[in-house]
Amino acid sequence: MTRKKTDTIAVRTGIGTDTQHHAVVPPLYLSTNYRFPALGDVPTYDYARGGNPTRAQLEQALTDLEGGAGAVVTNCGMAAINLVLSLLKTGDKIVAPHDCYGGTYRLLESRSKQGIWQVKFVDQSDPDALASALAESPTLVLVETPSNPLLRVVDIADICQQAHQVGAWVVVDNTFLSPALQQPLALGADMVVHSTTKFINGHSDIVGGAVIAATSELAETLAWWGNCIGATGNAFDSYMTLRGLRTLGARVKQHQQNTQAVLAYLQTVPAVRQLYYPGLTTHPGHEIAARQQSGFGSMLSLELDTDSDGVARFIAGLSLFALAESLGGVESLVTHPGSMTHRAMSDAAQAEAGIAPTLLRFSIGLEDADDLIADLANAFAALAA
Ligand SMILES: *Cc1c(COP(=O)(O)O)cnc(C)c1O
């Protein structure tokens, strides 16, 4: 059978598989435990931390969407990253992006301060910095592309090739694009992690995560650790996430269409000092993004030509865009990375990562684009006032 297309996989997972009542939509199994038919006869599912039919359906969907060999659904995105880190031994080295997600930075930095691993944060788009980090024989290379919040893009296939030469695993955080727009395993990555809280669930009502592995050996090891450390996701959240996932393709298309409209408007506004979006031909990562992504996504950042009072006036002038963390939901959001998502980074680390105090990050939602643009116009008027 030919491999189904992404939208079909997302819509169809588990549909029509109920043999008991022939329910079209698969049922939700909330039970924590499952009966053994007889002594010594271990059922497929025995205890829900280790496995659950509803979670297994979401794991199958994500495995198929990312083109992997298996997946572990976790209770949040950080648990997914922590689960990958369970593969490491004391003293192992990790190479991570200098501008990675704030929570990832905090986890890697805190554990390295405890002496558990050594982590090197590098600008992976700088070939010399990457080569010298790889020369130290890391066990794991973490890649985040497009990165948060500046949407920097790195070449996944190229990094995988270089990392594999020194025997390192490559794990790609694919949260910002979802498998609808980027499939890192096909580019050579060993693992993909997601905060399913974002585009995969897409409705801002579930916190969840996942690791998808390229080989069944890695998938089995991750499943073993997931159960061991208690990182796995619960049945209800898996059910909700599977429900959200079914519309991933349709949502992403509309998210991108709205983003195009908003961008066209923002390019006309003098108070926008700098726009960060990989779809712009002026973006330094544009060519790589055009090659390795099947769309430019719906996250964009901008620097306002103002001071911190101006940033506050601008934000107060918005009514549709809520000032909130997170991204990838149906509703439009604005975030101030310096004081919100990236506050765990020191001022020096923020400056190093290029996070200016007037930087704002937008998650463009599914409202009518005209209303989003009108909302932004009100905020620019408030900024000028
Ligand atoms: C949100 C996010 C995470 C963490 O996920 P949680 O579900 O909040 O634990 C990791 N990476 C990226 C890129 C994210 O946006």
PDBQT file of the ligand as one rigid body, heavy atoms in Angstrom, charges set to zero:
ROOT
HETATM    1  C1  LIG A 401       6.651  24.815  24.297  1.00  0.00    +0.000 C 
HETATM    2  C2  LIG A 401       7.927  24.255  23.771  1.00  0.00    +0.000 A 
HETATM    3  C3  LIG A 401       8.623  23.241  24.451  1.00  0.00    +0.000 A 
HETATM    4  C4  LIG A 401       8.165  22.718  25.793  1.00  0.00    +0.000 C 
HETATM    5  O1  LIG A 401       6.947  22.074  25.720  1.00  0.00    +0.000 OA
HETATM    6  P1  LIG A 401       5.876  22.002  26.948  1.00  0.00    +0.000 P 
HETATM    7  O2  LIG A 401       4.759  21.240  26.346  1.00  0.00    +0.000 OA
HETATM    8  O3  LIG A 401       5.536  23.398  27.325  1.00  0.00    +0.000 OA
HETATM    9  O4  LIG A 401       6.557  21.276  28.062  1.00  0.00    +0.000 OA
HETATM   10  C5  LIG A 401       9.765  22.741  23.857  1.00  0.00    +0.000 A 
HETATM   11  N1  LIG A 401      10.230  23.217  22.681  1.00  0.00    +0.000 NA
HETATM   12  C6  LIG A 401       9.604  24.207  22.012  1.00  0.00    +0.000 A 
HETATM   13  C7  LIG A 401      10.161  24.689  20.715  1.00  0.00    +0.000 C 
HETATM   14  C8  LIG A 401       8.434  24.760  22.529  1.00  0.00    +0.000 A 
HETATM   15  O5  LIG A 401       7.820  25.749  21.877  1.00  0.00    +0.000 OA
ENDROOT
TORSDOF 0
